[in-house]
Amino acid sequence: MWHRLPWRFFEPPPGGGDPEYAYPVNRLQAGVRHDARRFGLTAALQYVQFGNLPSTAVGPGPLGVGAVYYGHAGRSDSHQVYLRYLHLQLKELLPGITLQAGRMPYSSGNEDVSGHPKIEAVKAQRVGARLVGEFEWSIYQRGYDGLRVDAARRAWHATAVAFSPTQGGFEDAAGLMMPDVRVLGGSFTVRAAALGNAAELQAFTFRYDDDRRVAARPDNSGRAASAVDVGINTFGATLVAASPSRDGRQWDAIVWLAGQTGQWYEQTHRAFSIAAEAGHQWSRAPWQPWLRAGVLWASGDNNPTDDRHGTFFQMLPTVRRYALTALYSQMNSRDVFVQALARPVPTLGLRADVRSVGLASARDHWYFGSGATQSRGTQFGYGTRPSNGRTELATITELSADYAVSRHWSINGFLGIARGGEIVRRTFAGRTMTFGYLENVLQF
């Protein structure tokens, strides 16, 4: 895979860093997989190489993703070879029971496959990896070291996991274990077959513990920290529904909600998030248009001086599934969007999103990032900027196209343009940000 990524972040005030840059990226993954009736084995190595990472794109804060990569690597020509996957799958240990052990992929919300094409399309785009994922849009990505157990029946599917993430994401020392971050989780899915083939319902829970030696504390308290001290319980449910296709017309809907308890450093943690979305597709019309709209609310902290932390903590997500410009995370946020997808020909997919993004609390911060990246150092994995007492972050337009040249070759492009609101205006000299990329992917 080859990338070319041009950025122009919001123009900083005089004396700030350089917000405009472009850098090339190469990623090569090579692996083997053996799949037998009673077991499966997967192993893969990955090589990543950057060039021209910006060393001056800082101030105020990192000016885009290139600056974050440079901040982790400390050099412009970051590169690494590392173990991406190595896991053993044991099938039918007992009837319907499968065990996986080793370094594996994981995407919360995608533990089961419903067999319903529309439900799976919605899950892939708007449910999977919302809380725990592989940081897919970053070049280094992340994996998970540990165990996964699945139990399946016709009407339901259950999953239990116990693992730690690897270093990665923006961190060039990728593939190293992060034993100081531990995740226990489980999900129970009522399958579409048990709900009239019209919906899938999942209940989930996770326990996240983090005591890394990382001197960073991404919150609104202003307090310093020499190490992470976080222990958070997340519990919630997802309902994904889709109607039968009638005369080429089909609707879909999502309701996703999560609550959190636990502790955030010395504070008690209480937070929540909710998302609701709906869509309609005309699959027999020219270009098969699919229109969707939705709203997300993720709680923020209303009092930086008390003993309660109220910012929803997104744990280890793949943020870019939900924020293509990578400008914000699902923490102290509200996101209202409309979306259009089309397929002029089978080999070409088009997508356009327009969204209004703000903060849930003006007394909390603007959060960005995608979860833990390094075991020790100064990079937590989430960063913050002040809200300046406002909630209007940006209006964002995002355009993307994916073209399959052949079975093994595809070309993908993206352009995002953000017009900053009052939060941006009070921090930066300019209020327009653009981010684009051209991606060349070969798969064999």
C-alpha positions as CSV (number, residue, x, y, z in Angstrom):
1,M,0.0,0.0,0.0
2,W,1.2,3.5,-0.9
3,H,-0.1,6.8,0.5
4,R,0.4,10.4,-0.3
5,L,-1.1,12.7,2.4
6,P,-1.3,16.5,2.1
7,W,-2.4,18.5,5.1
8,R,-3.2,22.1,5.7
9,F,-4.2,22.5,9.3
10,F,-5.8,25.6,10.8
11,E,-3.4,28.6,10.4
12,P,-1.7,29.2,13.8
13,P,-1.2,32.6,15.2
14,P,2.1,34.5,14.5
15,G,5.0,32.5,15.9
16,G,3.2,29.2,15.5
17,G,4.3,26.2,13.6
18,D,3.9,25.4,9.9
19,P,0.4,23.9,9.2
20,E,1.0,22.9,5.5
21,Y,2.9,19.8,4.5
22,A,2.7,16.5,2.6
23,Y,4.4,13.1,3.3
24,P,4.5,9.8,1.5
25,V,4.0,6.5,3.2
26,N,4.5,2.8,2.3
27,R,3.1,-0.2,4.1
28,L,3.7,-3.8,3.3
29,Q,2.1,-6.7,5.1
30,A,3.1,-10.3,4.3
31,G,1.7,-13.3,6.1
32,V,0.5,-16.9,6.0
33,R,-2.7,-18.5,7.0
34,H,-3.7,-22.1,7.4
35,D,-7.3,-22.9,7.9
36,A,-8.3,-26.5,8.8
37,R,-11.5,-28.1,10.1
38,R,-10.4,-28.0,13.8
39,F,-7.9,-25.2,13.9
40,G,-6.5,-22.2,12.1
41,L,-3.1,-20.4,12.3
42,T,-2.3,-16.9,11.1
43,A,1.0,-15.1,11.1
44,A,1.9,-11.8,9.5
45,L,4.8,-9.2,9.5
46,Q,4.3,-5.6,8.6
47,Y,6.8,-3.0,7.3
48,V,6.0,0.7,7.4
49,Q,8.1,3.6,6.0
50,F,7.5,7.3,6.2
51,G,9.2,10.2,4.5
52,N,9.2,13.9,5.0
53,L,7.3,14.0,8.3
54,P,7.0,17.6,9.4
55,S,9.3,18.7,12.2
56,T,7.8,22.2,12.5
57,A,4.1,21.5,12.5
58,V,3.6,22.2,16.2
59,G,2.2,25.2,17.9
60,P,-0.4,25.5,19.3
61,G,-0.4,21.7,19.7
62,P,0.2,19.2,16.9
63,L,-1.0,20.7,13.6
64,G,-2.5,17.6,12.1
65,V,-1.6,13.9,12.0
66,G,1.8,14.3,10.4
67,A,2.9,16.3,13.5
68,V,1.7,13.5,15.8
69,Y,3.6,10.9,13.9
70,Y,6.7,13.1,14.1
71,G,6.1,13.6,17.9
72,H,6.2,9.9,18.5
73,A,9.2,9.1,16.2
74,G,11.3,12.2,16.8
75,R,12.5,12.0,13.2
76,S,11.2,12.6,9.6
77,D,12.0,9.2,8.1
78,S,10.3,6.9,10.6
79,H,10.2,3.2,9.7
80,Q,9.7,-0.2,11.3
81,V,9.3,-3.9,10.8
82,Y,7.1,-5.7,13.4
83,L,4.9,-8.7,14.1
84,R,1.4,-7.8,13.1
85,Y,-0.4,-11.0,13.8
86,L,0.4,-14.4,15.3
87,H,-2.6,-16.3,16.6
88,L,-4.0,-19.9,16.9
89,Q,-7.7,-20.6,16.5
90,L,-9.1,-23.8,18.0
91,K,-12.5,-24.7,16.6
92,E,-15.3,-26.8,18.2
93,L,-13.4,-27.4,21.5
94,L,-17.0,-28.0,22.6
95,P,-20.0,-27.8,20.3
96,G,-20.1,-24.1,19.1
97,I,-17.1,-23.1,21.2
98,T,-14.0,-21.4,19.5
99,L,-10.8,-20.2,21.2
100,Q,-8.3,-17.8,19.8
101,A,-4.9,-17.1,21.5
102,G,-2.0,-14.9,20.6
103,R,-1.8,-11.6,18.7
104,M,-5.1,-11.0,17.0
105,P,-7.4,-8.5,15.4
106,Y,-10.4,-7.2,17.3
107,S,-13.3,-4.9,16.5
108,S,-16.0,-4.3,19.1
109,G,-19.5,-4.5,17.7
110,N,-18.3,-6.9,14.9
111,E,-18.0,-10.0,17.0
112,D,-20.7,-11.8,15.0
113,V,-21.8,-11.9,11.4
114,S,-25.5,-11.6,11.0
115,G,-25.8,-12.8,7.4
116,H,-28.0,-9.8,6.6
117,P,-26.2,-7.7,4.0
118,K,-27.7,-4.3,5.0
119,I,-27.1,-4.9,8.8
120,E,-23.5,-5.9,8.1
121,A,-22.9,-2.8,5.9
122,V,-24.2,-0.6,8.7
123,K,-22.2,-2.3,11.3
124,A,-19.0,-2.1,9.3
125,Q,-19.4,1.6,8.8
126,R,-21.1,2.9,12.0
127,V,-20.8,0.3,14.8
128,G,-17.5,-1.6,14.6
129,A,-14.5,-0.4,16.5
130,R,-16.4,2.4,18.2
131,L,-14.9,1.4,21.5
132,V,-12.1,-1.1,20.8
133,G,-10.5,-1.4,17.4
134,E,-7.2,-1.8,15.5
135,F,-6.6,1.9,14.8
136,E,-7.1,0.9,11.1
137,W,-6.7,4.4,9.6
138,S,-3.2,4.9,11.1
139,I,-0.3,3.5,9.3
140,Y,1.2,1.5,12.2
141,Q,-2.2,0.3,13.5
142,R,-2.5,-1.9,16.6
143,G,-3.2,-5.5,17.5
144,Y,-4.2,-7.3,20.7
145,D,-2.3,-9.9,22.7
146,G,-4.4,-12.3,24.7
147,L,-7.4,-14.6,24.5
148,R,-10.8,-14.6,22.8
149,V,-13.6,-17.2,23.3
150,D,-16.7,-17.4,21.2
151,A,-19.8,-19.4,21.7
152,A,-22.4,-19.6,18.9
153,R,-25.9,-20.9,18.6
154,R,-28.6,-20.3,16.0
155,A,-30.3,-17.6,18.0
156,W,-27.3,-16.0,19.7
157,H,-23.6,-15.4,19.8
158,A,-21.4,-14.6,22.9
159,T,-17.8,-13.4,23.0
160,A,-15.4,-12.9,25.9
161,V,-11.9,-11.3,25.6
162,A,-8.9,-10.7,27.8
163,F,-6.0,-8.9,26.2
164,S,-3.6,-6.0,26.0
165,P,-3.1,-3.7,23.0
166,T,0.2,-3.5,21.2
167,Q,2.1,-0.2,20.7
168,G,1.2,1.3,17.4
169,G,-1.2,3.9,15.9
170,F,1.2,6.8,15.7
171,E,4.0,5.1,17.5
172,D,6.9,3.9,15.3
173,A,8.1,1.4,17.9
174,A,5.0,-0.6,16.9
175,G,4.3,-4.2,17.8
176,L,5.7,-4.1,21.3
177,M,3.4,-5.4,24.0
178,M,1.7,-2.9,26.4
179,P,1.0,-5.1,29.5
180,D,0.1,-2.0,31.5
181,V,-3.1,-1.6,29.5
182,R,-5.5,-4.4,30.2
183,V,-9.0,-5.0,28.7
184,L,-11.6,-7.5,29.8
185,G,-14.8,-7.6,27.8
186,G,-17.8,-9.5,26.7
187,S,-20.7,-9.2,24.4
188,F,-24.0,-11.1,23.9
189,T,-25.7,-10.8,20.5
190,V,-29.2,-11.8,19.7
191,R,-28.9,-12.7,16.1
192,A,-31.0,-11.4,13.2
193,A,-32.4,-15.0,12.7
194,A,-34.0,-14.8,16.1
195,L,-35.5,-11.3,15.4
196,G,-37.3,-11.9,12.2
197,N,-34.2,-11.3,10.2
198,A,-34.8,-7.6,10.6
199,A,-32.6,-6.6,13.5
200,E,-29.5,-7.5,15.6
201,L,-29.3,-6.6,19.3
202,Q,-26.1,-6.7,21.3
203,A,-25.3,-6.0,24.9
204,F,-21.6,-5.4,25.8
205,T,-19.3,-4.6,28.7
206,F,-15.7,-3.8,29.0
207,R,-13.2,-3.2,31.9
208,Y,-10.3,-0.9,30.9
209,D,-7.2,-0.6,33.3
210,D,-4.3,1.6,32.5
211,D,-1.2,2.3,34.6
212,R,1.4,3.0,32.0
213,R,4.4,5.1,32.9
214,V,3.2,8.0,30.7
215,A,3.5,11.5,32.0
216,A,0.3,12.9,30.4
217,R,-3.2,13.6,31.6
218,P,-5.8,14.5,28.9
219,D,-8.6,16.2,30.8
220,N,-9.7,19.7,31.9
221,S,-8.3,19.6,35.4
222,G,-4.9,21.2,34.7
223,R,-3.3,18.7,37.0
224,A,0.0,17.0,36.1
225,A,0.5,13.2,36.3
226,S,3.7,11.2,36.3
227,A,1.9,8.0,35.3
228,V,-1.6,6.9,34.1
229,D,-4.1,5.8,36.7
230,V,-7.3,4.9,35.0
231,G,-9.8,2.1,35.6
232,I,-13.1,2.4,33.7
233,N,-16.2,0.1,33.3
234,T,-18.2,0.5,30.1
235,F,-21.5,-1.1,29.6
236,G,-24.2,-0.6,26.9
237,A,-26.2,-1.9,24.0
238,T,-26.5,-1.6,20.2
239,L,-29.6,-2.2,18.1
240,V,-29.1,-2.3,14.3
241,A,-32.3,-2.8,12.2
242,A,-33.0,-3.0,8.5
243,S,-36.3,-3.5,6.6
244,P,-36.7,-6.1,3.9
245,S,-36.0,-4.7,0.4
246,R,-39.3,-3.8,-1.2
247,D,-39.2,-2.7,-4.8
248,G,-35.5,-1.8,-4.3
249,R,-36.2,0.4,-1.3
250,Q,-34.8,-0.4,2.1
251,W,-34.4,1.6,5.4
252,D,-31.9,1.0,8.2
253,A,-31.5,2.4,11.8
254,I,-29.0,2.3,14.7
255,V,-29.4,3.1,18.4
256,W,-26.1,2.8,20.3
257,L,-25.7,3.8,24.0
258,A,-23.0,3.3,26.6
259,G,-22.5,4.3,30.3
260,Q,-19.3,4.4,32.3
261,T,-18.3,4.1,35.9
262,G,-14.9,3.8,37.6
263,Q,-12.0,6.1,38.4
264,W,-10.0,8.6,36.5
265,Y,-6.7,9.3,38.3
266,E,-8.0,10.5,41.8
267,Q,-11.5,11.3,40.5
268,T,-14.7,9.3,40.4
269,H,-15.6,8.6,36.8
270,R,-19.3,8.8,35.6
271,A,-20.0,9.4,31.8
272,F,-22.3,8.3,29.0
273,S,-22.7,8.5,25.2
274,I,-25.6,7.8,22.8
275,A,-25.9,7.7,19.0
276,A,-29.0,7.4,16.8
277,E,-28.9,7.1,13.0
278,A,-31.3,6.2,10.2
279,G,-30.9,5.6,6.5
280,H,-32.8,4.8,3.3
281,Q,-31.4,3.2,0.1
282,W,-32.9,2.9,-3.4
283,S,-30.9,-0.1,-4.7
284,R,-32.7,-0.3,-8.1
285,A,-32.3,3.4,-8.9
286,P,-29.3,4.6,-11.0
287,W,-26.2,4.8,-8.8
288,Q,-28.1,3.0,-5.9
289,P,-28.2,6.1,-3.7
290,W,-28.1,5.5,0.1
291,L,-28.9,8.5,2.3
292,R,-28.3,8.5,6.0
293,A,-28.4,11.0,8.9
294,G,-27.6,10.8,12.6
295,V,-26.6,12.4,15.9
296,L,-24.1,11.5,18.5
297,W,-23.7,12.9,22.1
298,A,-20.7,12.0,24.3
299,S,-20.7,13.6,27.7
300,G,-18.1,16.2,28.9
301,D,-17.0,17.3,32.3
302,N,-18.8,20.4,33.6
303,N,-16.6,21.2,36.6
304,P,-12.8,20.9,36.3
305,T,-12.3,21.5,40.1
306,D,-14.5,18.8,41.7
307,D,-13.8,15.1,42.4
308,R,-15.9,13.8,39.5
309,H,-14.7,13.2,36.0
310,G,-17.6,13.3,33.5
311,T,-15.8,13.0,30.1
312,F,-16.8,9.9,28.1
313,F,-13.7,7.8,27.6
314,Q,-13.5,6.1,24.2
315,M,-10.9,3.5,25.3
316,L,-9.2,2.1,22.2
317,P,-11.3,2.9,19.1
318,T,-10.7,3.3,15.4
319,V,-11.7,7.0,15.5
320,R,-11.5,7.6,11.7
321,R,-14.5,5.4,11.0
322,Y,-16.5,8.1,12.8
323,A,-14.4,11.3,12.1
324,L,-12.8,11.0,8.6
325,T,-10.8,14.2,9.1
326,A,-9.4,12.8,12.3
327,L,-10.0,16.2,13.9
328,Y,-11.9,15.1,17.0
329,S,-12.8,12.0,19.1
330,Q,-16.0,10.8,20.7
331,M,-15.2,12.5,24.0
332,N,-17.0,15.7,25.1
333,S,-18.6,15.9,21.7
334,R,-21.8,16.3,19.7
335,D,-21.9,15.3,16.1
336,V,-24.8,15.8,13.7
337,F,-24.3,14.5,10.2
338,V,-26.0,13.8,6.9
339,Q,-24.4,11.3,4.5
340,A,-24.9,10.1,0.9
341,L,-23.4,7.0,-0.6
342,A,-23.6,6.0,-4.3
343,R,-22.2,3.4,-6.6
344,P,-22.3,4.6,-10.3
345,V,-20.8,1.2,-11.4
346,P,-19.9,-1.9,-9.4
347,T,-16.2,-1.0,-9.2
348,L,-16.7,2.7,-8.0
349,G,-18.0,3.8,-4.6
350,L,-18.6,7.4,-3.7
351,R,-19.4,9.0,-0.4
352,A,-20.1,12.5,0.9
353,D,-20.6,13.6,4.5
354,V,-21.5,17.0,5.9
355,R,-21.4,17.3,9.7
356,S,-21.7,19.9,12.4
357,V,-19.4,19.1,15.3
358,G,-19.3,20.8,18.7
359,L,-18.5,20.1,22.3
360,A,-21.0,18.8,24.9
361,S,-19.5,21.0,27.6
362,A,-17.9,24.4,27.2
363,R,-16.0,23.8,30.5
364,D,-14.3,20.8,29.1
365,H,-11.7,20.4,26.3
366,W,-11.6,19.5,22.6
367,Y,-10.3,15.9,22.5
368,F,-8.5,14.2,19.6
369,G,-6.7,10.9,19.2
370,S,-7.5,7.1,19.1
371,G,-6.3,5.6,22.4
372,A,-3.1,4.3,23.9
373,T,-0.1,4.4,21.6
374,Q,3.0,3.8,23.8
375,S,3.9,2.1,27.1
376,R,6.1,4.9,28.5
377,G,6.9,8.5,27.6
378,T,4.7,11.6,27.2
379,Q,2.1,10.5,24.6
380,F,-1.1,9.3,26.3
381,G,-2.9,8.5,22.9
382,Y,-5.4,11.3,23.4
383,G,-4.6,15.0,23.3
384,T,-6.7,18.1,24.1
385,R,-7.1,21.7,23.2
386,P,-8.9,24.3,25.3
387,S,-12.6,25.0,24.4
388,N,-12.2,28.8,25.1
389,G,-15.5,28.7,26.8
390,R,-17.4,27.8,23.6
391,T,-19.0,24.7,22.1
392,E,-18.9,25.4,18.3
393,L,-16.0,23.3,16.9
394,A,-16.4,23.0,13.1
395,T,-18.6,22.3,10.1
396,I,-16.9,19.6,8.0
397,T,-17.4,18.4,4.5
398,E,-15.9,15.0,3.6
399,L,-15.7,13.4,0.1
400,S,-14.2,10.0,-0.7
401,A,-14.0,7.6,-3.6
402,D,-12.9,4.0,-3.9
403,Y,-12.2,2.4,-7.3
404,A,-11.4,-1.2,-7.8
405,V,-9.1,-1.3,-10.8
406,S,-8.9,-5.1,-10.7
407,R,-9.3,-7.9,-8.2
408,H,-6.0,-7.2,-6.6
409,W,-5.6,-3.4,-7.1
410,S,-7.7,-0.5,-5.9
411,I,-7.2,3.3,-5.7
412,N,-8.8,5.3,-3.0
413,G,-9.0,9.1,-2.5
414,F,-10.3,11.4,0.2
415,L,-10.7,15.2,0.7
416,G,-11.9,16.8,3.9
417,I,-12.5,20.5,4.5
418,A,-13.3,21.9,7.9
419,R,-14.6,25.4,8.6
420,G,-13.7,26.2,12.3
421,G,-16.2,27.6,14.7
422,E,-15.6,29.9,17.7
423,I,-13.3,27.4,19.4
424,V,-11.0,27.4,16.4
425,R,-11.3,31.2,15.9
426,R,-10.2,31.9,19.4
427,T,-7.1,29.7,19.1
428,F,-6.0,29.9,15.5
429,A,-5.4,32.7,13.0
430,G,-7.2,30.8,10.2
431,R,-10.4,28.9,10.3
432,T,-10.1,26.5,7.3
433,M,-8.4,23.1,7.4
434,T,-8.0,20.7,4.5
435,F,-6.8,17.1,4.6
436,G,-6.6,14.8,1.6
437,Y,-4.9,11.6,0.5
438,L,-4.4,9.3,-2.5
439,E,-4.0,5.6,-1.6
440,N,-2.8,2.9,-3.9
441,V,-3.5,-0.6,-2.6
442,L,-2.2,-4.0,-3.9
443,Q,-3.5,-7.2,-2.3
444,F,-2.6,-10.8,-3.1
